[in-house]
Amino acid sequence: MRCVLEAGPYAEWISRIVEGLGHQAVVIDARKARGVIRTKKKTDKLDARNLARMSRTGWYTAVHRKSAPARAMRTFLQARQGLVKTALAQGSRIRGLLKAHGLKLGEVAESQFAVTVRRLSLQKGSQLWEMLEPLVLVRQQALRAAEQMRRQLLHQAKTEPIQHRLMSVPGVGPLTAAAYVATIDDPRRFRSSDQVAAYVGLVPSVNQSGESEVHGHITRDGDDLLRGYLVEAAHVLLTRKRGSCRLKRWGLKLAKKKGHGKARVAVARKIAALLHHLWITGELYRAA
């Protein structure tokens, strides 16, 4: 018996239970399923009935079920991302609380953040620093843990041949390489490298009707985590990476014509396709 499940947090866990009972489990794209099932009334019973009909007709889009190592790596990356968001949130909160007392932190080096906050706080008395010190400690601990996890990924990337190969692309670091491998999981499921960019949501949306065809912003479909890392890798390549290569020259030329924001997304789109090509062919990137 074939059981159709919508993609979600519990999909993989339920799929293993279903398969343990001797049935076939198929996880489908929930967004495309909503496009097929358009009803004003929504109940669990009605959803189950509609999913059963889709299972019989085969009118659904199955999604790739990631391997156990890929799921473990994504958990690791998302945990680190949570630490980074916590540190950013506490930093913004500290700045806001200082502003409420007429104190502006301004740009400050990370090594001097706690010292500067303490010095400014003591200008208003020791009580303000006693209030802000716990937030500073939480921020420091989150950053310290996130950096430790990044170093673990860097050490792992040196021993993983695929990640090491992907890091040969300028701007791609251990975080981007690990996120790419964990999200794509099986590169053979894409017929061409260009499909990866669409899978990650880095291609422009298209609204076509008759003779009218409008290209809008990128679709933002797929995984937010990997898309963010690819855009960050493109930004590093265009602004921080020393040296020159064909991809960087193309991106800088596009930035002069279209602006840095559009150029960054375009370079991220090319990086997504390039990493897939390197993964499939087993080649290293050679700057030209």
C-alpha positions as CSV (number, residue, x, y, z in Angstrom):
1,M,0.0,0.0,0.0
2,R,1.2,3.5,-0.9
3,C,0.8,6.2,1.7
4,V,1.2,9.9,0.8
5,L,2.4,12.4,3.3
6,E,2.8,16.1,3.1
7,A,6.3,17.4,3.7
8,G,6.7,18.7,7.3
9,P,8.7,18.3,10.5
10,Y,7.2,14.9,11.3
11,A,7.2,13.6,7.7
12,E,10.4,11.6,7.9
13,W,9.6,10.1,11.3
14,I,6.1,9.1,10.2
15,S,7.5,7.7,6.9
16,R,9.8,5.3,8.9
17,I,6.9,4.1,10.9
18,V,4.8,3.5,7.8
19,E,7.6,1.6,6.1
20,G,8.2,-0.4,9.2
21,L,4.6,-1.6,8.9
22,G,5.3,-2.8,5.3
23,H,3.9,0.1,3.3
24,Q,5.4,2.5,0.8
25,A,5.7,6.0,2.1
26,V,5.9,9.0,-0.3
27,V,6.5,12.5,0.9
28,I,5.0,15.1,-1.4
29,D,5.5,18.9,-1.8
30,A,3.0,20.5,0.5
31,R,2.9,23.8,-1.5
32,K,2.1,22.1,-4.8
33,A,-0.4,19.9,-3.0
34,R,-2.3,23.1,-1.9
35,G,-2.3,24.2,-5.5
36,V,-4.0,21.0,-6.5
37,I,-6.4,20.9,-3.6
38,R,-8.4,24.1,-3.7
39,T,-11.2,23.9,-1.2
40,K,-12.9,26.5,1.0
41,K,-13.5,24.0,3.7
42,K,-10.4,22.5,5.4
43,T,-10.5,19.7,7.9
44,D,-8.1,16.8,8.8
45,K,-10.6,14.3,7.4
46,L,-11.0,16.2,4.1
47,D,-7.2,16.6,3.8
48,A,-6.7,12.8,4.3
49,R,-9.4,12.1,1.7
50,N,-7.8,14.4,-0.8
51,L,-4.3,13.0,-0.2
52,A,-5.7,9.5,-0.8
53,R,-7.2,10.6,-4.1
54,M,-3.8,12.1,-5.1
55,S,-2.1,8.8,-4.2
56,R,-4.5,6.8,-6.4
57,T,-4.1,9.2,-9.4
58,G,-0.4,9.9,-9.0
59,W,-1.1,13.7,-9.3
60,Y,1.5,14.9,-6.9
61,T,5.2,16.0,-6.7
62,A,7.3,13.7,-4.6
63,V,10.2,15.3,-2.7
64,H,13.6,13.9,-2.0
65,R,14.0,12.2,1.3
66,K,17.4,13.0,2.7
67,S,19.8,10.4,4.0
68,A,20.6,10.1,7.7
69,P,24.0,11.9,7.4
70,A,22.4,14.8,5.5
71,R,19.7,15.2,8.1
72,A,22.3,15.1,10.9
73,M,24.4,17.8,9.2
74,R,21.3,20.0,8.6
75,T,20.5,19.7,12.3
76,F,24.0,20.7,13.2
77,L,23.9,23.7,10.8
78,Q,20.5,24.8,12.0
79,A,21.6,24.6,15.7
80,R,24.6,26.8,14.9
81,Q,22.3,29.2,13.0
82,G,20.2,29.5,16.1
83,L,23.2,30.5,18.2
84,V,24.1,33.2,15.6
85,K,20.6,34.6,15.7
86,T,20.7,34.6,19.5
87,A,23.9,36.6,19.5
88,L,22.6,39.1,16.9
89,A,19.3,39.5,18.9
90,Q,21.1,40.2,22.1
91,G,23.5,42.6,20.5
92,S,20.6,44.6,19.0
93,R,18.8,44.5,22.4
94,I,21.9,45.8,24.2
95,R,22.2,48.7,21.7
96,G,18.5,49.5,22.0
97,L,18.7,49.6,25.8
98,L,21.7,51.8,25.8
99,K,20.0,54.2,23.4
100,A,17.1,54.5,25.9
101,H,19.6,56.0,28.3
102,G,21.1,58.3,25.7
103,L,24.2,56.1,25.0
104,K,25.2,55.2,21.5
105,L,27.5,52.2,21.1
106,G,28.4,52.8,17.5
107,E,30.8,50.5,15.5
108,V,33.0,48.5,17.8
109,A,35.3,45.5,17.4
110,E,34.0,42.2,18.6
111,S,36.9,41.9,21.1
112,Q,36.0,45.3,22.6
113,F,32.2,44.8,22.6
114,A,31.8,43.8,26.3
115,V,34.4,46.3,27.5
116,T,32.8,49.2,25.7
117,V,29.3,48.3,26.9
118,R,30.5,48.1,30.4
119,R,32.3,51.5,30.2
120,L,29.3,53.2,28.7
121,S,26.9,51.6,31.2
122,L,29.0,52.7,34.2
123,Q,28.6,56.3,33.0
124,K,25.0,56.0,34.2
125,G,25.8,54.1,37.4
126,S,26.5,50.5,38.3
127,Q,22.8,49.5,38.2
128,L,22.6,49.8,34.3
129,W,25.6,47.5,33.9
130,E,24.1,45.0,36.3
131,M,21.1,44.8,34.0
132,L,23.0,44.5,30.8
133,E,25.8,42.1,32.0
134,P,23.6,39.0,31.6
135,L,22.8,39.9,28.0
136,V,26.4,40.5,27.3
137,L,27.3,37.1,28.8
138,V,24.6,35.3,26.7
139,R,25.8,37.0,23.6
140,Q,29.4,36.0,24.3
141,Q,28.5,32.4,25.0
142,A,26.4,32.1,21.9
143,L,29.2,33.5,19.7
144,R,31.8,31.3,21.4
145,A,29.7,28.1,20.8
146,A,28.9,29.1,17.2
147,E,32.7,29.6,16.5
148,Q,33.5,26.3,18.0
149,M,30.9,24.6,15.7
150,R,32.4,26.4,12.7
151,R,35.8,25.0,13.6
152,Q,34.4,21.5,13.8
153,L,33.0,22.0,10.3
154,L,36.3,23.3,9.0
155,H,38.1,20.3,10.5
156,Q,35.5,17.9,8.9
157,A,35.8,19.6,5.5
158,K,39.5,18.9,5.3
159,T,38.7,15.1,5.6
160,E,35.6,15.1,3.4
161,P,36.6,15.0,-0.3
162,I,33.4,16.4,-1.6
163,Q,33.3,19.4,0.8
164,H,37.0,20.0,0.2
165,R,36.4,20.0,-3.6
166,L,33.5,22.5,-3.3
167,M,35.7,24.8,-1.1
168,S,38.0,25.3,-4.1
169,V,35.5,27.8,-5.4
170,P,36.4,31.3,-4.2
171,G,34.1,32.6,-1.5
172,V,32.8,29.1,-0.5
173,G,33.8,28.2,3.0
174,P,33.1,25.2,5.2
175,L,29.6,26.4,6.2
176,T,28.5,26.8,2.6
177,A,30.0,23.5,1.5
178,A,28.5,21.6,4.4
179,A,25.1,23.2,3.8
180,Y,25.3,22.4,0.1
181,V,26.1,18.8,0.5
182,A,23.5,18.3,3.3
183,T,20.7,20.0,1.3
184,I,21.4,18.5,-2.2
185,D,22.4,15.1,-0.7
186,D,22.2,13.3,-4.1
187,P,23.4,15.4,-7.0
188,R,22.2,12.8,-9.5
189,R,18.6,13.7,-8.9
190,F,19.1,16.9,-10.9
191,R,19.3,16.5,-14.7
192,S,21.4,19.6,-15.1
193,S,23.3,22.0,-12.8
194,D,21.0,24.9,-13.7
195,Q,18.1,23.1,-11.9
196,V,19.9,23.5,-8.6
197,A,19.6,27.2,-8.7
198,A,15.8,26.9,-9.3
199,Y,15.6,24.3,-6.5
200,V,17.2,26.7,-4.1
201,G,15.0,29.6,-5.2
202,L,17.6,31.8,-6.9
203,V,15.9,32.1,-10.3
204,P,13.5,35.0,-11.2
205,S,9.8,34.4,-11.0
206,V,7.9,34.5,-14.3
207,N,4.3,35.7,-14.8
208,Q,3.3,34.9,-18.4
209,S,-0.1,35.4,-20.0
210,G,-0.5,35.5,-23.7
211,E,2.0,37.9,-25.2
212,S,2.8,39.3,-21.8
213,E,5.8,37.9,-19.8
214,V,7.0,39.6,-16.7
215,H,10.1,38.5,-14.8
216,G,10.1,39.5,-11.1
217,H,12.2,38.9,-8.0
218,I,13.7,35.5,-7.2
219,T,11.2,32.8,-6.2
220,R,12.8,32.1,-2.8
221,D,11.6,28.6,-3.1
222,G,13.5,25.8,-1.4
223,D,15.8,25.9,1.6
224,D,16.4,29.4,3.2
225,L,19.6,28.2,5.0
226,L,21.4,27.1,1.8
227,R,20.2,30.1,-0.2
228,G,21.5,32.5,2.5
229,Y,24.9,30.8,2.5
230,L,25.2,30.9,-1.3
231,V,24.4,34.7,-1.3
232,E,26.9,35.2,1.5
233,A,29.5,33.3,-0.5
234,A,28.8,35.5,-3.5
235,H,29.2,38.6,-1.3
236,V,32.5,37.4,0.0
237,L,33.7,36.7,-3.5
238,L,32.8,40.1,-4.8
239,T,33.9,42.3,-1.9
240,R,36.5,40.5,0.3
241,K,38.2,37.7,-1.7
242,R,41.6,38.8,-3.0
243,G,42.7,37.9,-6.5
244,S,40.7,37.6,-9.6
245,C,38.8,34.9,-11.5
246,R,36.3,34.8,-14.3
247,L,33.3,34.6,-12.0
248,K,34.4,37.6,-10.0
249,R,35.1,39.7,-13.0
250,W,31.7,38.8,-14.4
251,G,30.0,39.7,-11.1
252,L,31.8,43.0,-10.8
253,K,30.9,43.9,-14.3
254,L,27.3,43.1,-13.6
255,A,27.4,45.1,-10.4
256,K,28.4,48.3,-12.3
257,K,25.5,47.7,-14.7
258,K,22.7,46.4,-12.4
259,G,23.9,47.2,-8.8
260,H,25.5,45.1,-6.2
261,G,22.3,43.4,-4.9
262,K,21.4,41.9,-8.3
263,A,24.9,41.0,-9.0
264,R,25.3,39.2,-5.7
265,V,22.2,37.1,-6.4
266,A,23.3,36.3,-9.9
267,V,26.7,35.2,-8.7
268,A,25.1,33.1,-6.0
269,R,23.0,31.4,-8.8
270,K,26.2,30.6,-10.8
271,I,27.9,29.3,-7.7
272,A,25.0,26.9,-7.0
273,A,25.3,25.5,-10.5
274,L,29.1,25.5,-10.4
275,L,29.2,23.5,-7.2
276,H,26.9,20.9,-8.6
277,H,29.1,20.6,-11.7
278,L,32.2,20.1,-9.6
279,W,30.4,17.5,-7.4
280,I,29.3,15.5,-10.5
281,T,32.6,15.7,-12.4
282,G,35.0,15.3,-9.5
283,E,37.0,18.3,-10.7
284,L,38.5,21.2,-8.7
285,Y,37.8,24.8,-9.5
286,R,40.6,26.4,-11.4
287,A,40.6,30.2,-11.4
288,A,41.0,31.8,-14.8
